[in-house]
Amino acid sequence: MVVPTVQPQTPEQRPPVPGMVLWLRKLWLSLSRPLIAVVLAMFVGGIVIMFTSNGSLLDRFSAALTAYQYLYVGSFGSLFNFSYTLTIVAPLVLAGLSVAIAFRAGLFNIGAEGQLAVGAMTAGIIGLKLGTWPGWALIPLMLLSSMVAGAVWGGIVGALKAWRGAHEVVTTIMLNWIAFYVTDYLINGPFKAPFQANQTQTLPPQGTLPKVSLFYNNTLGTFLPKIAQPEGYLVDVGIFFALLALVIYWFLMARTTFGYEVRVIGQNPKAARYAGISVKRNIFTVMAIAGAFSGLAGAIGLMGQFPYQLISSTFSIDTTGFDAIGVALLGRTSAIGVFISALLFGGLRQGSSLMQLKANVPGDLVYIVQALVLFSIAAEFLPAARRAISGRLAASRKPALVPAIAGLTVEDAPANGAGSASTVHPVSQEVPAELGGESSPGEDGQQETGGQESDKSLSEEG
């Protein structure tokens, strides 16, 4: 009796994976590691609470659970609390996109805080100087001016990086301090409020962003059910600008030639130049866009929330621009990842006050959790960094090719250039492939094929 054998299916014979399933699989692969990092950070944070609490082991465990319970309730436990959280999320999303787009190009934008300060200051000046304008003209002008100011501030970094080779970490840190001191001078000088210290005048009502609840009641609420107690929901329409920025960022990175060029530059600038991509122009453009995102974040933070005025101490204690680094890293520079990370960071910041009040746990615990998240994310890149360093060290120690393969030596090469061209290369001393000098195996055992490796990476990116 002959038993039929079942041949395994080849990749061509396998049924195609449905688009939604493939998308969900990619989404899970992109979110699984950040999710593990968050869970690990919360676990270690719970251990910190247990060590700093009193009582038995069970009491300490209960204290950790109670702290996290109030942390959740204070941020997402009700619509009122969630509206408070969204007021923090909107600037975090925009600042996170500022850092994320720079990461895509292989740049480290630490200047989001300074760009945010410049954008807020510019919007405040426009609002105070043109306070008699109607809101439909004043608000767009304030938002646009903040983006332009942030783009100029970020463009300075891009220009210095592209045409002078100045490292963006150094220049952004320096420009942060310049922005802080310039805004402090303007707040305490030309735009200082009369008989008040360290603050400007309050923005006119037509220069502030309306609350989402009030905006709904005045528009859709005229023929749909109105929101009861709309003054209790503090989230303003700035959250819609943040969501729109997420869509624009996704479209730029995933559906445009500019996004493709930025990704190639971030992965391999030399390959990008070889492919004819203008690296300098794209670096400048990326940093200008990053500055525009941060400038808009500063304007929304000023125009959307009480007290609607600039205070000199705001930028020295505000950490939105620096928290954006963690938001971009945790979100893996993707649009949906940045939004989820901003929700997490905003929830931690908003819920910390209730946790401290009810559970008697210091609100600074959220900064410990944020730091642990960053450490977990950074640990993910250690193996890749170690492999890259090892590969470079091995390449630097690799001896030069000896031009004596297949019985040929340097002396065998024709002196007058005549004869076969399949001889030792006069400059690089590499043996051509037709003489047996095939490509040598690389560090990972694969064949190195010279310039074909860059072409392969470019084709895979496309």
PEFEN-V141315 format. One record per residue. N is the residue number from 0. D_CENTER is the distance of its C-alpha to the mean C-alpha in whole Angstrom. Layout:
# PEFEN-V141315
n->[N N]
d_center->[D_CENTER D_CENTER]
This chain:
# PEFEN-V141315
n->[0 1 2 3 4 5 6 7 8 9 10 11 12 13 14 15 16 17 18 19 20 21 22 23 24 25 26 27 28 29 30 31 32 33 34 35 36 37 38 39 40 41 42 43 44 45 46 47 48 49 50 51 52 53 54 55 56 57 58 59 60 61 62 63 64 65 66 67 68 69 70 71 72 73 74 75 76 77 78 79 80 81 82 83 84 85 86 87 88 89 90 91 92 93 94 95 96 97 98 99 100 101 102 103 104 105 106 107 108 109 110 111 112 113 114 115 116 117 118 119 120 121 122 123 124 125 126 127 128 129 130 131 132 133 134 135 136 137 138 139 140 141 142 143 144 145 146 147 148 149 150 151 152 153 154 155 156 157 158 159 160 161 162 163 164 165 166 167 168 169 170 171 172 173 174 175 176 177 178 179 180 181 182 183 184 185 186 187 188 189 190 191 192 193 194 195 196 197 198 199 200 201 202 203 204 205 206 207 208 209 210 211 212 213 214 215 216 217 218 219 220 221 222 223 224 225 226 227 228 229 230 231 232 233 234 235 236 237 238 239 240 241 242 243 244 245 246 247 248 249 250 251 252 253 254 255 256 257 258 259 260 261 262 263 264 265 266 267 268 269 270 271 272 273 274 275 276 277 278 279 280 281 282 283 284 285 286 287 288 289 290 291 292 293 294 295 296 297 298 299 300 301 302 303 304 305 306 307 308 309 310 311 312 313 314 315 316 317 318 319 320 321 322 323 324 325 326 327 328 329 330 331 332 333 334 335 336 337 338 339 340 341 342 343 344 345 346 347 348 349 350 351 352 353 354 355 356 357 358 359 360 361 362 363 364 365 366 367 368 369 370 371 372 373 374 375 376 377 378 379 380 381 382 383 384 385 386 387 388 389 390 391 392 393 394 395 396 397 398 399 400 401 402 403 404 405 406 407 408 409 410 411 412 413 414 415 416 417 418 419 420 421 422 423 424 425 426 427 428 429 430 431 432 433 434 435 436 437 438 439 440 441 442 443 444 445 446 447 448 449 450 451 452 453 454 455 456 457 458 459 460 461]
d_center->[64 62 58 56 52 49 47 43 41 40 36 38 40 37 37 33 30 30 27 26 26 24 21 22 22 19 17 19 18 14 15 18 16 14 17 19 17 17 21 21 20 22 25 25 24 27 29 28 30 33 34 34 36 39 42 42 40 40 39 36 35 36 34 31 31 32 29 27 29 29 25 25 27 26 23 24 28 29 28 28 26 23 24 23 20 19 19 17 14 14 13 10 9 9 8 5 5 6 4 2 6 7 6 8 11 11 10 9 9 11 12 10 13 16 15 15 18 20 19 20 23 24 24 26 28 29 29 32 34 34 34 37 36 35 32 31 31 30 27 25 26 25 21 22 23 20 18 20 20 16 16 19 18 15 17 19 17 17 20 21 19 20 24 25 22 21 18 15 15 18 18 15 17 20 19 18 22 23 21 22 26 26 25 27 30 30 30 33 35 35 33 34 36 40 41 38 36 32 31 32 33 32 31 33 33 32 29 27 26 28 27 26 30 32 30 31 35 36 35 35 36 39 40 38 38 37 35 37 36 33 33 32 28 26 23 23 23 19 18 19 17 14 15 16 13 11 14 14 11 12 15 14 12 15 18 19 20 17 14 17 17 14 14 17 16 13 16 19 19 23 23 22 24 27 26 26 23 23 20 21 20 17 16 17 16 12 12 15 12 10 12 14 11 11 15 15 14 17 19 19 19 22 24 23 24 27 29 27 28 26 27 27 26 23 20 22 21 18 15 13 11 11 10 7 6 8 6 3 6 8 7 7 5 8 9 11 9 7 10 12 10 10 14 14 13 15 18 18 19 21 23 24 27 29 28 30 32 34 33 33 30 28 25 24 23 20 19 20 19 15 16 18 15 13 16 16 13 14 17 16 16 19 21 19 19 23 24 23 25 28 28 28 30 32 32 33 36 37 41 41 43 47 49 51 51 53 56 55 54 54 57 57 55 58 58 59 56 58 58 55 52 51 51 49 46 47 44 42 45 43 46 45 45 48 50 48 45 42 39 38 36 33 31 31 34 33 35 33 34 33 31 31 28 26 27 27 23 23 25 23 20 22]
